Amino acid sequence: MIRLAPSTHLRFNRIQKRLLRWYATHQRSFIWRDLRTTPYVVMVSEFMLQQTQAAMIESKLPRFLKRFPTVRSLALAPTGDVIRAWQGLGYNRRALNLQRAAQALNARGRKPFPNTLEELMALPGVGAYTASAILSFSFHYDVPVVDVNIERVLSRLWMPMRDTHETIPIPLIKSLDAQILPRGNSGLWHQALMDLGATICTKRNPKCEICPVLAECKSAKNMIRTRTIAKESLPSKEILYAGQPRRVWRGRVLKSIADKKVINLSQILKVLDASSNPSIEAMIQTVLNDLATEGFIVRHGKSTFKLI
C-alpha cells in the first residue's frame, strides 16, 4: 500500500467535507438510490448499470425486481423469463450471468450473500467493482470502490495530470481511496465522487470553474489549459447490415425469439424484414448459431428456435 504524506491526508480531509456538502444538495436522483440497499438489489442494479443508460434502468429495475424480488425467485426462474425481463437493457449475456450468480447464491442456503471481496468475485459476472459496490453500499464496509469516474476524479485531485486523458492506474487509486475514504461513510463518499465525475469532472470537458473542490485540485490548471470541445465520434469501423451493426441485429433476433414460444427461421426473417437480403440472412443464421452456443436459445430441428 502507498504511504501518503500528512499534508495529503489533510488535503483530502478538506476535499471530503467540501464534496459531501456539495453532494447533499447536488446529488443526482436515481431510483436505485431510493430502494432498500439489500445486497440483492445492489447486485441487480450494478449488473444493469454496467453497459446501460441510467434512463432505461429507471423504468426496468422496478419491474425486474417485482418479477424477481429475491435471490431464490431469480435463481429458480426459467431462463427464458429472465431474458424476456431483461429485454431493452442490451448485452443479454449479463442476464445469464446475473441468474447464474443468483443460483450460486441460492445454493448457499438461508444467508446467501458472502461479505468478502474474494467470495463475491467468485460469483459469475461479478467483478471487483460490483463486489466492492455490494460491500460499500449494502454492507456499509469501508472499502474502496473505483469505477472510471472515480478513477478520473481521484487521479486529478491527487496528482497533476498533464491533460484530460491522463489517469493514474486503478490499483494505485484503490490504495489511495482505502486511506482517504471517510470511515463509516463509504457509500455517500463514492456516490459523491461518481456524481462529480459524471457532471463536472468529465472526461473531455471538465467544468473546473464550478467544481466544489477546485481549490484543492492538483490538476485544475492543466485541465483548464488542455481541455477541448468534444469532437464528433469518428465513423464506426463496424460492418453495417441495412444500416445497423451486427450487435443491433443480434438484439433484434433475440427479441423476436423472446416474443414467441417457438419460432422458425423464416418467421424470424419476416419479423425482421430481412427475407429478401441474402447477406443479412446469412448473418442472422450466424447470430442464431452464436446464441445457441452461448446458451441463450435452443434449436429444434434445423431451423426452429426458442429461449432456453
C-alpha positions in Angstrom: 0.0 0.0 0.0 1.2 3.5 -0.8 2.1 5.8 2.0 0.5 9.3 2.0 2.2 12.4 3.4 0.4 14.0 6.3 -0.3 17.1 4.1 -2.0 14.8 1.6 -4.2 13.4 4.3 -5.2 16.9 5.4 -5.9 18.0 1.9 -8.2 15.0 1.3 -9.9 15.7 4.6 -10.8 19.1 3.3 -11.9 17.5 0.0 -14.2 15.1 1.8 -16.0 17.8 3.7 -16.5 20.1 0.6 -17.5 17.2 -1.7 -20.1 15.7 0.8 -21.6 19.2 1.3 -21.9 19.6 -2.4 -23.4 16.2 -2.8 -26.0 16.9 -0.2 -27.6 19.5 -2.5 -26.5 18.4 -6.0 -26.8 14.6 -5.9 -28.4 13.0 -9.0 -31.8 11.3 -8.4 -31.8 7.6 -9.4 -34.4 5.1 -8.5 -31.8 2.6 -7.3 -30.6 5.1 -4.7 -34.1 5.2 -3.2 -34.6 1.4 -3.0 -33.6 -0.6 0.0 -29.9 -1.3 -0.4 -30.0 -5.0 0.2 -27.1 -6.9 -1.3 -29.5 -8.4 -3.9 -30.9 -5.0 -5.0 -27.3 -3.6 -5.3 -26.2 -6.6 -7.3 -29.1 -6.4 -9.8 -28.7 -2.6 -10.2 -24.9 -2.9 -10.7 -25.4 -5.6 -13.4 -27.8 -3.3 -15.2 -25.6 -0.3 -14.8 -22.6 -2.0 -16.4 -23.5 -1.0 -20.0 -26.9 0.6 -20.0 -28.0 4.2 -19.8 -29.5 5.3 -16.5 -32.8 6.4 -18.1 -33.5 2.8 -19.2 -32.7 1.4 -15.8 -35.1 3.8 -14.1 -38.1 2.0 -15.8 -36.6 -1.5 -16.0 -35.2 -2.0 -12.5 -38.5 -1.8 -10.5 -40.3 -4.2 -13.0 -37.4 -6.6 -12.8 -37.4 -6.6 -9.0 -41.2 -7.0 -8.9 -40.9 -10.1 -11.2 -37.8 -11.5 -9.3 -37.9 -10.0 -5.8 -35.4 -12.3 -4.2 -32.3 -14.3 -5.0 -34.3 -17.5 -4.8 -37.0 -16.3 -7.2 -34.4 -15.3 -9.8 -32.4 -18.5 -9.3 -35.4 -20.8 -9.8 -37.0 -18.8 -12.7 -37.0 -20.2 -16.2 -34.0 -18.7 -18.0 -36.3 -17.6 -20.8 -38.3 -15.5 -18.4 -35.2 -13.8 -17.2 -34.1 -12.9 -20.7 -37.6 -11.6 -21.5 -37.5 -9.4 -18.4 -34.1 -8.1 -19.5 -35.2 -7.1 -23.0 -34.3 -3.4 -23.7 -31.2 -3.4 -21.4 -28.9 -4.8 -24.1 -25.9 -7.2 -23.7 -28.1 -10.1 -22.7 -25.2 -12.1 -21.5 -25.4 -10.1 -18.3 -28.9 -11.6 -17.7 -27.4 -15.1 -17.9 -24.6 -14.2 -15.6 -26.9 -12.5 -13.1 -29.1 -15.6 -12.9 -26.1 -17.8 -12.6 -24.8 -15.6 -9.7 -28.3 -15.9 -8.1 -28.2 -19.7 -8.5 -24.8 -19.8 -6.8 -26.0 -17.6 -4.0 -29.2 -19.6 -3.6 -27.2 -22.8 -3.2 -25.6 -21.2 0.0 -28.8 -21.6 1.9 -30.5 -19.1 4.3 -27.8 -16.4 4.3 -26.8 -16.4 0.6 -24.6 -13.3 0.3 -21.0 -13.6 1.4 -19.4 -10.5 2.8 -15.9 -10.7 1.5 -14.5 -9.4 -1.8 -13.0 -12.7 -2.8 -16.2 -14.7 -2.3 -18.3 -12.1 -4.1 -15.8 -12.0 -7.0 -16.2 -15.8 -7.3 -19.8 -15.4 -8.4 -20.5 -15.4 -12.2 -20.3 -12.0 -13.7 -19.2 -10.3 -10.5 -16.0 -8.3 -10.9 -14.0 -6.2 -8.5 -16.2 -3.1 -8.9 -19.6 -4.9 -8.4 -18.2 -6.8 -5.4 -16.9 -3.6 -3.8 -20.2 -1.8 -4.5 -22.1 -4.5 -2.7 -19.7 -4.3 0.3 -19.9 -0.5 0.4 -23.5 0.3 -0.5 -25.2 -2.6 1.2 -22.9 -3.9 4.0 -21.6 -0.4 4.7 -18.0 -1.6 4.8 -15.2 0.9 4.4 -13.8 -0.4 1.2 -12.5 1.4 -2.0 -15.0 1.5 -4.9 -13.4 2.6 -8.1 -15.2 3.0 -11.4 -14.0 5.1 -14.4 -15.5 8.3 -12.9 -13.8 7.8 -9.6 -10.5 6.8 -11.1 -10.5 10.0 -13.1 -11.6 12.3 -10.3 -9.2 10.9 -7.7 -6.3 11.0 -10.3 -6.8 14.7 -11.0 -7.3 15.5 -7.3 -4.2 13.6 -6.1 -1.5 14.5 -8.7 -1.1 16.9 -11.6 -2.5 15.2 -14.6 -1.0 16.6 -17.8 -4.1 16.5 -19.8 -7.8 15.4 -19.7 -6.9 11.9 -20.9 -4.3 11.0 -18.3 -5.2 9.0 -15.2 -3.4 7.0 -12.5 -3.6 3.2 -12.7 -6.6 1.8 -10.8 -4.5 -0.3 -8.3 -2.9 2.9 -7.0 -6.2 4.7 -6.9 -7.7 1.9 -4.9 -4.8 2.2 -2.4 -5.4 5.9 -2.2 -9.1 5.5 -1.8 -8.7 3.0 1.0 -6.7 5.5 3.0 -8.8 8.7 2.4 -12.4 7.5 2.4 -14.4 8.7 5.4 -14.9 5.9 7.9 -18.5 4.9 8.3 -19.5 7.0 5.3 -18.1 5.0 2.3 -21.4 4.8 0.4 -22.0 8.6 0.3 -18.4 9.3 -0.4 -18.3 7.1 -3.5 -21.6 8.3 -4.8 -20.4 11.9 -4.4 -17.2 11.1 -6.4 -19.3 9.3 -9.1 -21.6 12.3 -9.5 -18.8 14.8 -9.5 -17.1 12.8 -12.3 -20.3 12.4 -14.3 -21.4 16.0 -14.1 -18.4 18.3 -13.5 -15.1 16.5 -13.6 -15.9 14.9 -17.0 -13.5 13.1 -19.3 -13.2 15.7 -22.1 -14.6 19.0 -20.8 -14.3 19.3 -17.1 -16.2 22.3 -15.7 -13.5 23.3 -13.4 -14.9 26.8 -12.7 -17.9 25.3 -10.8 -16.1 22.4 -9.2 -16.7 22.4 -5.4 -13.1 21.1 -4.8 -11.3 23.3 -7.3 -9.1 24.9 -4.7 -7.8 21.5 -3.7 -7.3 20.0 -7.1 -3.7 19.4 -8.3 -4.7 19.2 -11.9 -7.1 22.2 -12.3 -4.6 24.4 -14.2 -3.7 21.7 -16.7 -7.4 20.7 -17.1 -8.4 24.3 -17.9 -5.4 24.7 -20.3 -5.8 21.4 -22.2 -9.5 20.6 -22.3 -11.0 20.6 -25.7 -14.5 20.7 -27.0 -15.7 17.1 -27.6 -15.3 16.1 -31.2 -17.9 14.2 -33.1 -17.3 10.4 -32.9 -15.2 9.0 -35.7 -17.1 6.9 -38.2 -17.6 3.3 -36.9 -15.5 0.6 -38.5 -18.2 -2.0 -37.8 -19.8 -3.7 -40.8 -23.3 -2.5 -41.2 -26.3 -4.6 -42.4 -29.1 -2.4 -43.7 -27.5 0.5 -41.8 -27.2 -1.4 -38.5 -24.2 -3.2 -36.9 -24.4 -6.9 -36.2 -24.8 -6.3 -32.4 -28.0 -4.5 -33.0 -29.3 -7.3 -35.2 -28.3 -9.8 -32.5 -30.5 -8.0 -30.0 -33.4 -7.9 -32.5 -33.0 -11.6 -33.3 -33.1 -12.5 -29.6 -36.2 -10.3 -29.0 -38.0 -11.9 -31.9 -37.5 -15.3 -30.3 -38.4 -14.0 -26.8 -41.7 -12.7 -28.2 -42.7 -16.2 -29.3 -42.7 -19.6 -27.6 -41.3 -21.2 -30.7 -40.2 -19.5 -33.9 -38.6 -20.7 -37.1 -36.0 -19.1 -39.3 -38.4 -17.9 -42.0 -40.6 -16.3 -39.3 -37.6 -14.5 -37.8 -36.6 -13.2 -41.2 -40.2 -12.0 -41.8 -40.4 -10.2 -38.4 -37.1 -8.5 -39.1 -38.0 -7.7 -42.7 -34.9 -9.5 -43.9 -36.3 -12.2 -46.2 -35.0 -10.7 -49.4 -31.5 -10.0 -48.4 -29.1 -12.9 -48.7 -26.2 -11.2 -46.8 -28.5 -10.3 -43.8 -30.0 -13.8 -43.8 -26.5 -15.4 -43.6 -25.6 -13.0 -40.8 -28.8 -13.9 -38.9 -28.0 -17.6 -39.2 -24.6 -16.9 -37.7 -26.2 -15.0 -34.9 -28.6 -17.9 -34.2 -25.7 -20.3 -34.0 -23.8 -18.0 -31.6 -26.9 -17.6 -29.4 -27.4 -21.4 -29.3 -23.7 -21.9 -28.4 -23.8 -19.3 -25.7 -26.9 -20.8 -24.0 -29.5 -18.2 -24.9 -31.6 -20.3 -27.2 -32.2 -24.0 -28.0 -32.6 -25.3 -31.5 -35.3 -27.8 -32.5 -34.5 -29.4 -35.9 -32.6 -27.3 -38.4 -34.4 -24.0 -38.2 -36.8 -23.8 -35.2 -35.8 -21.9 -32.0 -36.9 -21.0 -28.6 -35.4 -19.4 -25.5 -33.6 -21.8 -23.2 
